[in-house]
Amino acid sequence: MELADAKRLKELEKENTEPKKMLAEAMLENRVLKEVNSKKTVSPAKEKTAVAYVVTQRL
């Protein structure tokens, strides 16, 4: 592998990390939302609290 090839490979790996990170964040958010929706909240106030928690944790 030549130096130019190695540099290009490094650039491509760097470009690839951002979409992977975005996908991981989206998958985590989806899991959290499913968890929140699966629980039966007894009142709108508790549901609001759960949503506020998710928002403050940036999940």
DABEL-V402528 format. One line per field, one symbol per residue. ss: DSSP state (@ for helix, = for strand, . for the rest). psi: psi as a letter, one per 40 degrees, with the letter a starting at -180 (. if undefined). A space follows every 10 residues. Layout:
ss->???
psi->???
This chain:
ss->..@@@@@@@@ @@@@@@@@@@ @@@@@@@@@@ @@@@@@@@.. ...@@@@@@@ @@@@@@@..
psi->hidddddddd dddddddddd dddddddddd ddddddddhh ieiddddddd ddddddef.
